[in-house]
Amino acid sequence: MAEVIQRDGTWAFDGSTIRITPGLHRSVPLFRQTYGEVAVPLAAVSDVVYESERRHGRLRMRLREGADPLLQATGGRLPDAADPYRLAVDADRSGIAEYVAEEIRHALLLDEVPKEPTASYLLPGPPVPVSVRSSDGTVSFDGAQVRIDWADTSDRIKRATGPRIICLGDLVQVEWLPNSGHEDGFLRFVTRETVFSKLPPERDPYTLDLWGSVRRDLLTALVAAAVTARRPHPSARTGAASTLRDLPAAAVPAQQDRDRADHHDVLLRRLRELGELHRDGVLTDEEFAMTKAAVLRGFE
């Protein structure tokens, strides 16, 4: 067993799994404490390095592309301190940290773990149900549905539409950008009906606008990762996108016509929904015109 224990957390490697446990000290970010212990199979690891500095160093693990739904959902935008695959190491423990890194690298060579992207997620992502209260409202995911309940400070359009419930099967994409404290972030749930009509995050009833506590808003990445883990893996979606290339040449135009018709049906339903919101006074004339123009561009 190769193990390094620090105030920032613990890494323990038993030859097949790296078990990462966050520290309990107040300096450890809330995100890492909430995310909890992570068991990383060796097959998910691309490399491990120890970066030495004058007063301290850090262990940093790099995972194979597509192995982890958290990294897939956050796209490398997690703040460095919140990264669960990073461990701050005191200078007097640098020798142990280098030993742990070397043991993991040696096992990667012995097991001939490939560097290529994975064809499926090798980590499970956050467990469900998961619920996070952010500056714009509370977002929950039970494994089948996403629910958004707006806060009193949310835009009036969002509050007027009421709680938003999104079935997992209706989702096309989950987009996440952290609240940095200098620029707002967002958690957007893109569905078949909203893919061509994105409103600004503060007015989009499918988007949480992250503008408040950076520490708490960061927890929305847990929901983004939990949803991502239960959607098709990126490699499967890439395969689906290449379906037209696999069809016989004579069948391609017919398939394209069906796809175009389905796409237009979605846009028409979105236009009807916007018209109802406008008639009910939820959308102003200006808001209706702006949103309608965005949807109409999808017909081009």
Phi and psi in degrees as GROMACS dihedral restraints (atoms count N, CA, C in turn):
[ dihedral_restraints ]
;  ai    aj    ak    al  type     phi  dphi    fc
    3     4     5     6     1  -102.3    20    10
    4     5     6     7     1   125.7    20    10
    6     7     8     9     1  -145.6    20    10
    7     8     9    10     1   139.5    20    10
    9    10    11    12     1  -130.3    20    10
   10    11    12    13     1   126.6    20    10
   12    13    14    15     1  -113.8    20    10
   13    14    15    16     1   124.5    20    10
   15    16    17    18     1  -135.7    20    10
   16    17    18    19     1   167.2    20    10
   18    19    20    21     1   -60.5    20    10
   19    20    21    22     1   -31.3    20    10
   21    22    23    24     1   -74.1    20    10
   22    23    24    25     1   -21.1    20    10
   24    25    26    27     1   151.9    20    10
   25    26    27    28     1  -170.1    20    10
   27    28    29    30     1  -133.8    20    10
   28    29    30    31     1   137.5    20    10
   30    31    32    33     1  -116.1    20    10
   31    32    33    34     1   128.8    20    10
   33    34    35    36     1  -131.5    20    10
   34    35    36    37     1   127.9    20    10
   36    37    38    39     1  -119.7    20    10
   37    38    39    40     1   124.1    20    10
   39    40    41    42     1  -107.4    20    10
   40    41    42    43     1    10.2    20    10
   42    43    44    45     1   107.6    20    10
   43    44    45    46     1   -23.3    20    10
   45    46    47    48     1  -130.9    20    10
   46    47    48    49     1   -20.5    20    10
   48    49    50    51     1  -140.1    20    10
   49    50    51    52     1   137.5    20    10
   51    52    53    54     1  -101.2    20    10
   52    53    54    55     1   116.1    20    10
   54    55    56    57     1   -99.0    20    10
   55    56    57    58     1   116.3    20    10
   57    58    59    60     1  -108.3    20    10
   58    59    60    61     1   120.0    20    10
   60    61    62    63     1  -119.2    20    10
   61    62    63    64     1   123.0    20    10
   63    64    65    66     1   -70.0    20    10
   64    65    66    67     1   149.3    20    10
   66    67    68    69     1   -73.1    20    10
   67    68    69    70     1   165.5    20    10
   69    70    71    72     1  -100.2    20    10
   70    71    72    73     1    -2.3    20    10
   72    73    74    75     1   -65.1    20    10
   73    74    75    76     1   149.5    20    10
   75    76    77    78     1   -63.2    20    10
   76    77    78    79     1   -17.1    20    10
   78    79    80    81     1   -76.4    20    10
   79    80    81    82     1   -15.0    20    10
   81    82    83    84     1   -77.4    20    10
   82    83    84    85     1   125.8    20    10
   84    85    86    87     1   -56.1    20    10
   85    86    87    88     1   147.2    20    10
   87    88    89    90     1   -56.2    20    10
   88    89    90    91     1   -37.1    20    10
   90    91    92    93     1   -60.0    20    10
   91    92    93    94     1   -47.3    20    10
   93    94    95    96     1   -67.2    20    10
   94    95    96    97     1   -37.9    20    10
   96    97    98    99     1   -65.2    20    10
   97    98    99   100     1   -38.8    20    10
   99   100   101   102     1   -72.8    20    10
  100   101   102   103     1   -39.3    20    10
  102   103   104   105     1   -63.0    20    10
  103   104   105   106     1   -34.5    20    10
  105   106   107   108     1    80.0    20    10
  106   107   108   109     1  -161.5    20    10
  108   109   110   111     1   -71.2    20    10
  109   110   111   112     1   140.0    20    10
  111   112   113   114     1  -123.6    20    10
  112   113   114   115     1   128.0    20    10
  114   115   116   117     1  -104.2    20    10
  115   116   117   118     1   109.2    20    10
  117   118   119   120     1  -101.0    20    10
  118   119   120   121     1   114.0    20    10
  120   121   122   123     1   -67.4    20    10
  121   122   123   124     1   145.8    20    10
  123   124   125   126     1   -56.2    20    10
  124   125   126   127     1   -33.6    20    10
  126   127   128   129     1   -63.6    20    10
  127   128   129   130     1   -16.9    20    10
  129   130   131   132     1   -90.1    20    10
  130   131   132   133     1    -8.7    20    10
  132   133   134   135     1   -91.4    20    10
  133   134   135   136     1   135.6    20    10
  135   136   137   138     1   -95.8    20    10
  136   137   138   139     1   -42.5    20    10
  138   139   140   141     1  -166.9    20    10
  139   140   141   142     1   160.7    20    10
  141   142   143   144     1  -135.4    20    10
  142   143   144   145     1   132.7    20    10
  144   145   146   147     1  -130.4    20    10
  145   146   147   148     1   152.7    20    10
  147   148   149   150     1  -111.8    20    10
  148   149   150   151     1   121.2    20    10
  150   151   152   153     1  -103.8    20    10
  151   152   153   154     1   114.5    20    10
  153   154   155   156     1   -94.3    20    10
  154   155   156   157     1   138.6    20    10
  156   157   158   159     1  -131.0    20    10
  157   158   159   160     1   179.1    20    10
  159   160   161   162     1   -62.2    20    10
  160   161   162   163     1   -51.8    20    10
  162   163   164   165     1   -97.1    20    10
  163   164   165   166     1   -23.4    20    10
  165   166   167   168     1  -158.4    20    10
  166   167   168   169     1   175.1    20    10
  168   169   170   171     1  -140.8    20    10
  169   170   171   172     1  -171.1    20    10
  171   172   173   174     1  -151.4    20    10
  172   173   174   175     1   142.4    20    10
  174   175   176   177     1   -89.3    20    10
  175   176   177   178     1   137.9    20    10
  177   178   179   180     1  -136.8    20    10
  178   179   180   181     1   126.2    20    10
  180   181   182   183     1  -103.7    20    10
  181   182   183   184     1   135.2    20    10
  183   184   185   186     1  -110.4    20    10
  184   185   186   187     1   126.9    20    10
  186   187   188   189     1   -97.3    20    10
  187   188   189   190     1   157.2    20    10
  189   190   191   192     1   -66.2    20    10
  190   191   192   193     1   143.1    20    10
  192   193   194   195     1   -58.6    20    10
  193   194   195   196     1   130.7    20    10
  195   196   197   198     1    87.3    20    10
  196   197   198   199     1     0.9    20    10
  198   199   200   201     1   -82.6    20    10
  199   200   201   202     1   -29.0    20    10
  201   202   203   204     1  -124.8    20    10
  202   203   204   205     1   120.8    20    10
  204   205   206   207     1   -64.1    20    10
  205   206   207   208     1   -26.5    20    10
  207   208   209   210     1   -64.9    20    10
  208   209   210   211     1   -48.3    20    10
  210   211   212   213     1   -67.5    20    10
  211   212   213   214     1   -33.3    20    10
  213   214   215   216     1   -64.8    20    10
  214   215   216   217     1   -42.6    20    10
  216   217   218   219     1   -72.0    20    10
  217   218   219   220     1   -36.3    20    10
  219   220   221   222     1   -92.5    20    10
  220   221   222   223     1   -14.8    20    10
  222   223   224   225     1    57.6    20    10
  223   224   225   226     1    34.4    20    10
  225   226   227   228     1    76.1    20    10
  226   227   228   229     1    13.3    20    10
  228   229   230   231     1   -99.1    20    10
  229   230   231   232     1     5.2    20    10
  231   232   233   234     1   -65.9    20    10
  232   233   234   235     1   135.9    20    10
  234   235   236   237     1   -56.5    20    10
  235   236   237   238     1   148.2    20    10
  237   238   239   240     1   -55.2    20    10
  238   239   240   241     1   -43.6    20    10
  240   241   242   243     1   -67.2    20    10
  241   242   243   244     1   -24.8    20    10
  243   244   245   246     1   -89.5    20    10
  244   245   246   247     1    -4.7    20    10
  246   247   248   249     1   -67.9    20    10
  247   248   249   250     1   117.2    20    10
  249   250   251   252     1   -69.8    20    10
  250   251   252   253     1   -13.0    20    10
  252   253   254   255     1  -101.3    20    10
  253   254   255   256     1    26.5    20    10
  255   256   257   258     1  -131.6    20    10
  256   257   258   259     1   136.3    20    10
  258   259   260   261     1  -132.7    20    10
  259   260   261   262     1   120.9    20    10
  261   262   263   264     1   -73.6    20    10
  262   263   264   265     1   132.2    20    10
  264   265   266   267     1  -125.3    20    10
  265   266   267   268     1   130.3    20    10
  267   268   269   270     1   -65.7    20    10
  268   269   270   271     1   151.1    20    10
  270   271   272   273     1   -58.8    20    10
  271   272   273   274     1   -36.8    20    10
  273   274   275   276     1   -74.6    20    10
  274   275   276   277     1    -4.5    20    10
  276   277   278   279     1  -112.2    20    10
  277   278   279   280     1    13.1    20    10
  279   280   281   282     1   -63.3    20    10
  280   281   282   283     1   -35.2    20    10
  282   283   284   285     1   -62.8    20    10
  283   284   285   286     1   -41.3    20    10
  285   286   287   288     1   -67.8    20    10
  286   287   288   289     1   -40.9    20    10
  288   289   290   291     1   -62.6    20    10
  289   290   291   292     1   -41.7    20    10
  291   292   293   294     1   -65.0    20    10
  292   293   294   295     1   -35.7    20    10
  294   295   296   297     1   -64.9    20    10
  295   296   297   298     1   -44.7    20    10
  297   298   299   300     1   -60.5    20    10
  298   299   300   301     1   -45.6    20    10
  300   301   302   303     1   -61.3    20    10
  301   302   303   304     1   -41.4    20    10
  303   304   305   306     1   -66.7    20    10
  304   305   306   307     1   -39.1    20    10
  306   307   308   309     1   -61.9    20    10
  307   308   309   310     1   -42.1    20    10
  309   310   311   312     1   -67.3    20    10
  310   311   312   313     1   -43.8    20    10
  312   313   314   315     1   -63.1    20    10
  313   314   315   316     1   -39.4    20    10
  315   316   317   318     1   -62.9    20    10
  316   317   318   319     1   -42.7    20    10
  318   319   320   321     1   -64.9    20    10
  319   320   321   322     1   -36.1    20    10
  321   322   323   324     1   -61.3    20    10
  322   323   324   325     1   -39.4    20    10
  324   325   326   327     1   -69.8    20    10
  325   326   327   328     1   -44.2    20    10
  327   328   329   330     1   -63.5    20    10
  328   329   330   331     1   -40.3    20    10
  330   331   332   333     1   -84.8    20    10
  331   332   333   334     1    -3.2    20    10
  333   334   335   336     1    51.0    20    10
  334   335   336   337     1    48.0    20    10
  336   337   338   339     1   -69.4    20    10
  337   338   339   340     1   124.1    20    10
  339   340   341   342     1   -70.7    20    10
  340   341   342   343     1   159.8    20    10
  342   343   344   345     1   -93.2    20    10
  343   344   345   346     1   -12.9    20    10
  345   346   347   348     1   -66.9    20    10
  346   347   348   349     1   158.5    20    10
  348   349   350   351     1   -57.5    20    10
  349   350   351   352     1   150.9    20    10
  351   352   353   354     1   -84.6    20    10
  352   353   354   355     1   159.0    20    10
  354   355   356   357     1   -95.1    20    10
  355   356   357   358     1    -4.0    20    10
  357   358   359   360     1  -156.9    20    10
  358   359   360   361     1   164.5    20    10
  360   361   362   363     1   -72.8    20    10
  361   362   363   364     1   133.1    20    10
  363   364   365   366     1  -101.3    20    10
  364   365   366   367     1    -7.5    20    10
  366   367   368   369     1  -118.0    20    10
  367   368   369   370     1   148.0    20    10
  369   370   371   372     1   -80.5    20    10
  370   371   372   373     1   -17.3    20    10
  372   373   374   375     1    79.3    20    10
  373   374   375   376     1   178.0    20    10
  375   376   377   378     1   -63.3    20    10
  376   377   378   379     1   144.4    20    10
  378   379   380   381     1   -71.5    20    10
  379   380   381   382     1   158.9    20    10
  381   382   383   384     1  -117.2    20    10
  382   383   384   385     1   154.5    20    10
  384   385   386   387     1   -74.4    20    10
  385   386   387   388     1   152.9    20    10
  387   388   389   390     1  -134.5    20    10
  388   389   390   391     1   138.6    20    10
  390   391   392   393     1  -140.9    20    10
  391   392   393   394     1   135.5    20    10
  393   394   395   396     1  -134.4    20    10
  394   395   396   397     1   132.8    20    10
  396   397   398   399     1   -97.1    20    10
  397   398   399   400     1   120.5    20    10
  399   400   401   402     1  -114.6    20    10
  400   401   402   403     1  -175.8    20    10
  402   403   404   405     1   -67.1    20    10
  403   404   405   406     1   -24.7    20    10
  405   406   407   408     1  -102.2    20    10
  406   407   408   409     1   -11.0    20    10
  408   409   410   411     1   154.9    20    10
  409   410   411   412     1  -173.1    20    10
  411   412   413   414     1  -108.5    20    10
  412   413   414   415     1   129.0    20    10
  414   415   416   417     1  -115.8    20    10
  415   416   417   418     1   132.6    20    10
  417   418   419   420     1  -130.4    20    10
  418   419   420   421     1   150.8    20    10
  420   421   422   423     1  -142.1    20    10
  421   422   423   424     1   125.9    20    10
  423   424   425   426     1  -106.0    20    10
  424   425   426   427     1     8.0    20    10
  426   427   428   429     1   103.3    20    10
  427   428   429   430     1   -19.7    20    10
  429   430   431   432     1  -125.9    20    10
  430   431   432   433     1   -30.7    20    10
  432   433   434   435     1  -136.9    20    10
  433   434   435   436     1   145.3    20    10
  435   436   437   438     1   -99.9    20    10
  436   437   438   439     1   135.5    20    10
  438   439   440   441     1  -126.6    20    10
  439   440   441   442     1   132.6    20    10
  441   442   443   444     1  -118.7    20    10
  442   443   444   445     1   122.3    20    10
  444   445   446   447     1  -111.5    20    10
  445   446   447   448     1   121.1    20    10
  447   448   449   450     1   -77.0    20    10
  448   449   450   451     1   149.3    20    10
  450   451   452   453     1   -85.3    20    10
  451   452   453   454     1   165.4    20    10
  453   454   455   456     1   -62.7    20    10
  454   455   456   457     1   -22.8    20    10
  456   457   458   459     1   -91.2    20    10
  457   458   459   460     1    -0.4    20    10
  459   460   461   462     1   -68.0    20    10
  460   461   462   463     1   159.9    20    10
  462   463   464   465     1   -58.5    20    10
  463   464   465   466     1   146.3    20    10
  465   466   467   468     1   -61.3    20    10
  466   467   468   469     1   -30.8    20    10
  468   469   470   471     1   -63.4    20    10
  469   470   471   472     1   -42.1    20    10
  471   472   473   474     1   -65.7    20    10
  472   473   474   475     1   -45.4    20    10
  474   475   476   477     1   -65.0    20    10
  475   476   477   478     1   -32.7    20    10
  477   478   479   480     1   -70.0    20    10
  478   479   480   481     1   -32.0    20    10
  480   481   482   483     1   -77.9    20    10
  481   482   483   484     1   -14.6    20    10
  483   484   485   486     1    79.5    20    10
  484   485   486   487     1  -175.9    20    10
  486   487   488   489     1   -56.8    20    10
  487   488   489   490     1   141.0    20    10
  489   490   491   492     1  -106.0    20    10
  490   491   492   493     1   125.6    20    10
  492   493   494   495     1  -117.0    20    10
  493   494   495   496     1   125.6    20    10
  495   496   497   498     1  -124.6    20    10
  496   497   498   499     1   120.4    20    10
  498   499   500   501     1   -74.1    20    10
  499   500   501   502     1   144.1    20    10
  501   502   503   504     1   -57.0    20    10
  502   503   504   505     1   -38.5    20    10
  504   505   506   507     1   -67.8    20    10
  505   506   507   508     1   -18.3    20    10
  507   508   509   510     1   -87.9    20    10
  508   509   510   511     1    -9.5    20    10
  510   511   512   513     1   -78.3    20    10
  511   512   513   514     1   136.1    20    10
  513   514   515   516     1  -100.5    20    10
  514   515   516   517     1   -35.0    20    10
  516   517   518   519     1  -163.2    20    10
  517   518   519   520     1   152.5    20    10
  519   520   521   522     1  -117.7    20    10
  520   521   522   523     1   125.9    20    10
  522   523   524   525     1  -116.7    20    10
  523   524   525   526     1   133.6    20    10
  525   526   527   528     1  -135.9    20    10
  526   527   528   529     1   133.5    20    10
  528   529   530   531     1  -136.7    20    10
  529   530   531   532     1   127.2    20    10
  531   532   533   534     1   -73.5    20    10
  532   533   534   535     1   153.4    20    10
  534   535   536   537     1   -79.5    20    10
  535   536   537   538     1   113.9    20    10
  537   538   539   540     1   -89.4    20    10
  538   539   540   541     1    -9.1    20    10
  540   541   542   543     1    94.1    20    10
  541   542   543   544     1   -25.5    20    10
  543   544   545   546     1  -105.5    20    10
  544   545   546   547     1   -32.0    20    10
  546   547   548   549     1  -131.8    20    10
  547   548   549   550     1   141.6    20    10
  549   550   551   552     1   -66.4    20    10
  550   551   552   553     1   154.3    20    10
  552   553   554   555     1  -113.3    20    10
  553   554   555   556     1  -172.5    20    10
  555   556   557   558     1  -160.9    20    10
  556   557   558   559     1   157.9    20    10
  558   559   560   561     1  -125.6    20    10
  559   560   561   562     1   109.5    20    10
  561   562   563   564     1  -112.9    20    10
  562   563   564   565     1   132.6    20    10
  564   565   566   567     1  -105.6    20    10
  565   566   567   568     1   107.0    20    10
  567   568   569   570     1   -90.9    20    10
  568   569   570   571     1   121.8    20    10
  570   571   572   573     1  -109.4    20    10
  571   572   573   574     1   175.1    20    10
  573   574   575   576     1   -60.6    20    10
  574   575   576   577     1   -29.8    20    10
  576   577   578   579     1   -88.9    20    10
  577   578   579   580     1   -13.2    20    10
  579   580   581   582     1  -115.3    20    10
  580   581   582   583     1     1.2    20    10
  582   583   584   585     1   -62.6    20    10
  583   584   585   586     1   -27.4    20    10
  585   586   587   588     1  -108.6    20    10
  586   587   588   589     1     8.4    20    10
  588   589   590   591     1  -135.3    20    10
  589   590   591   592     1    54.5    20    10
  591   592   593   594     1   -73.4    20    10
  592   593   594   595     1   123.0    20    10
  594   595   596   597     1   -91.2    20    10
  595   596   597   598     1   166.0    20    10
  597   598   599   600     1   -57.2    20    10
  598   599   600   601     1   144.1    20    10
  600   601   602   603     1   -52.2    20    10
  601   602   603   604     1   -34.8    20    10
  603   604   605   606     1   -70.5    20    10
  604   605   606   607     1   -15.8    20    10
  606   607   608   609     1  -117.2    20    10
  607   608   609   610     1    -7.0    20    10
  609   610   611   612     1   -82.5    20    10
  610   611   612   613     1   117.3    20    10
  612   613   614   615     1   -72.0    20    10
  613   614   615   616     1     1.7    20    10
  615   616   617   618     1  -109.7    20    10
  616   617   618   619     1    10.6    20    10
  618   619   620   621     1  -134.4    20    10
  619   620   621   622     1   132.7    20    10
  621   622   623   624     1   -89.4    20    10
  622   623   624   625     1   123.5    20    10
  624   625   626   627     1   -88.0    20    10
  625   626   627   628     1   119.4    20    10
  627   628   629   630     1  -101.0    20    10
  628   629   630   631     1   104.8    20    10
  630   631   632   633     1  -134.6    20    10
  631   632   633   634     1    -2.3    20    10
  633   634   635   636     1   -98.8    20    10
  634   635   636   637     1  -120.8    20    10
  636   637   638   639     1   -69.8    20    10
  637   638   639   640     1   117.3    20    10
  639   640   641   642     1   -60.0    20    10
  640   641   642   643     1   -41.2    20    10
  642   643   644   645     1   -61.0    20    10
  643   644   645   646     1   -43.9    20    10
  645   646   647   648     1   -82.6    20    10
  646   647   648   649     1   -39.5    20    10
  648   649   650   651     1   -60.6    20    10
  649   650   651   652     1   -28.7    20    10
  651   652   653   654     1   -61.4    20    10
  652   653   654   655     1   -25.8    20    10
  654   655   656   657     1   -66.2    20    10
  655   656   657   658     1   -17.4    20    10
  657   658   659   660     1   -62.6    20    10
  658   659   660   661     1   -19.9    20    10
  660   661   662   663     1   -63.0    20    10
  661   662   663   664     1   -25.4    20    10
  663   664   665   666     1   -64.8    20    10
  664   665   666   667     1   -42.2    20    10
  666   667   668   669     1   -67.7    20    10
  667   668   669   670     1   -43.9    20    10
  669   670   671   672     1   -57.7    20    10
  670   671   672   673     1   -41.9    20    10
  672   673   674   675     1   -71.1    20    10
  673   674   675   676     1   -39.8    20    10
  675   676   677   678     1   -63.3    20    10
  676   677   678   679     1   -40.3    20    10
  678   679   680   681     1   -68.4    20    10
  679   680   681   682     1   -44.9    20    10
  681   682   683   684     1   -58.8    20    10
  682   683   684   685     1   -39.7    20    10
  684   685   686   687     1   -63.5    20    10
  685   686   687   688     1   -24.5    20    10
  687   688   689   690     1  -104.6    20    10
  688   689   690   691     1     6.3    20    10
  690   691   692   693     1   -99.2    20    10
  691   692   693   694     1   165.3    20    10
  693   694   695   696     1   -56.0    20    10
  694   695   696   697     1   142.1    20    10
  696   697   698   699     1   -62.6    20    10
  697   698   699   700     1   147.4    20    10
  699   700   701   702     1   -51.6    20    10
  700   701   702   703     1   -34.2    20    10
  702   703   704   705     1   -65.9    20    10
  703   704   705   706     1   -34.3    20    10
  705   706   707   708     1   -70.5    20    10
  706   707   708   709     1   -38.6    20    10
  708   709   710   711     1   -67.9    20    10
  709   710   711   712     1   -34.7    20    10
  711   712   713   714     1   -64.1    20    10
  712   713   714   715     1   -39.5    20    10
  714   715   716   717     1   -64.7    20    10
  715   716   717   718     1   -38.3    20    10
  717   718   719   720     1   -65.4    20    10
  718   719   720   721     1   -35.6    20    10
  720   721   722   723     1   -67.6    20    10
  721   722   723   724     1   -21.6    20    10
  723   724   725   726     1   -93.1    20    10
  724   725   726   727     1     9.0    20    10
  726   727   728   729     1   -57.7    20    10
  727   728   729   730     1   -42.5    20    10
  729   730   731   732     1   -59.5    20    10
  730   731   732   733     1   -36.4    20    10
  732   733   734   735     1   -67.1    20    10
  733   734   735   736     1   -25.3    20    10
  735   736   737   738     1   -88.0    20    10
  736   737   738   739     1   -13.0    20    10
  738   739   740   741     1   -76.3    20    10
  739   740   741   742     1   152.4    20    10
  741   742   743   744     1   -59.5    20    10
  742   743   744   745     1   147.9    20    10
  744   745   746   747     1   -55.5    20    10
  745   746   747   748     1   -37.4    20    10
  747   748   749   750     1   -68.4    20    10
  748   749   750   751     1   -24.7    20    10
  750   751   752   753     1   -89.0    20    10
  751   752   753   754     1   -15.0    20    10
  753   754   755   756     1   -61.8    20    10
  754   755   756   757     1   -49.0    20    10
  756   757   758   759     1   -57.8    20    10
  757   758   759   760     1   -40.9    20    10
  759   760   761   762     1   -64.2    20    10
  760   761   762   763     1   -41.8    20    10
  762   763   764   765     1   -65.2    20    10
  763   764   765   766     1   -40.5    20    10
  765   766   767   768     1   -63.6    20    10
  766   767   768   769     1   -38.8    20    10
  768   769   770   771     1   -63.9    20    10
  769   770   771   772     1   -40.8    20    10
  771   772   773   774     1   -65.7    20    10
  772   773   774   775     1   -42.3    20    10
  774   775   776   777     1   -63.0    20    10
  775   776   777   778     1   -41.1    20    10
  777   778   779   780     1   -65.8    20    10
  778   779   780   781     1   -40.2    20    10
  780   781   782   783     1   -64.4    20    10
  781   782   783   784     1   -42.9    20    10
  783   784   785   786     1   -62.0    20    10
  784   785   786   787     1   -42.0    20    10
  786   787   788   789     1   -62.1    20    10
  787   788   789   790     1   -43.1    20    10
  789   790   791   792     1   -67.0    20    10
  790   791   792   793     1   -36.0    20    10
  792   793   794   795     1   -61.2    20    10
  793   794   795   796     1   -41.5    20    10
  795   796   797   798     1   -62.7    20    10
  796   797   798   799     1   -44.3    20    10
  798   799   800   801     1   -64.9    20    10
  799   800   801   802     1   -39.7    20    10
  801   802   803   804     1   -64.3    20    10
  802   803   804   805     1   -39.6    20    10
  804   805   806   807     1   -63.6    20    10
  805   806   807   808     1   -38.7    20    10
  807   808   809   810     1   -65.2    20    10
  808   809   810   811     1   -39.2    20    10
  810   811   812   813     1   -64.2    20    10
  811   812   813   814     1   -41.1    20    10
  813   814   815   816     1   -63.7    20    10
  814   815   816   817     1   -40.1    20    10
  816   817   818   819     1   -63.3    20    10
  817   818   819   820     1   -43.0    20    10
  819   820   821   822     1   -64.2    20    10
  820   821   822   823     1   -39.6    20    10
  822   823   824   825     1   -61.6    20    10
  823   824   825   826     1   -39.8    20    10
  825   826   827   828     1   -66.2    20    10
  826   827   828   829     1   -41.2    20    10
  828   829   830   831     1   -63.9    20    10
  829   830   831   832     1   -36.1    20    10
  831   832   833   834     1   -68.8    20    10
  832   833   834   835     1   -44.6    20    10
  834   835   836   837     1   -64.1    20    10
  835   836   837   838     1   -33.7    20    10
  837   838   839   840     1   -80.6    20    10
  838   839   840   841     1    -3.4    20    10
  840   841   842   843     1    84.8    20    10
  841   842   843   844     1     6.6    20    10
  843   844   845   846     1   -72.0    20    10
  844   845   846   847     1   -42.0    20    10
  846   847   848   849     1  -101.5    20    10
  847   848   849   850     1   134.9    20    10
  849   850   851   852     1   -74.5    20    10
  850   851   852   853     1   169.6    20    10
  852   853   854   855     1   -57.2    20    10
  853   854   855   856     1   -42.7    20    10
  855   856   857   858     1   -66.1    20    10
  856   857   858   859     1   -43.8    20    10
  858   859   860   861     1   -65.8    20    10
  859   860   861   862     1   -39.9    20    10
  861   862   863   864     1   -64.3    20    10
  862   863   864   865     1   -43.8    20    10
  864   865   866   867     1   -63.4    20    10
  865   866   867   868     1   -42.7    20    10
  867   868   869   870     1   -64.8    20    10
  868   869   870   871     1   -45.3    20    10
  870   871   872   873     1   -70.1    20    10
  871   872   873   874     1   -39.7    20    10
  873   874   875   876     1   -61.9    20    10
  874   875   876   877     1   -41.0    20    10
  876   877   878   879     1   -62.7    20    10
  877   878   879   880     1   -37.8    20    10
  879   880   881   882     1   -64.8    20    10
  880   881   882   883     1   -39.1    20    10
  882   883   884   885     1   -69.6    20    10
  883   884   885   886     1   -42.1    20    10
  885   886   887   888     1   -63.2    20    10
  886   887   888   889     1   -28.3    20    10
  888   889   890   891     1   -63.7    20    10
  889   890   891   892     1   -22.5    20    10
  891   892   893   894     1   -70.2    20    10
  892   893   894   895     1   -17.9    20    10
  894   895   896   897     1   -79.0    20    10
  895   896   897   898     1   -14.3    20    10
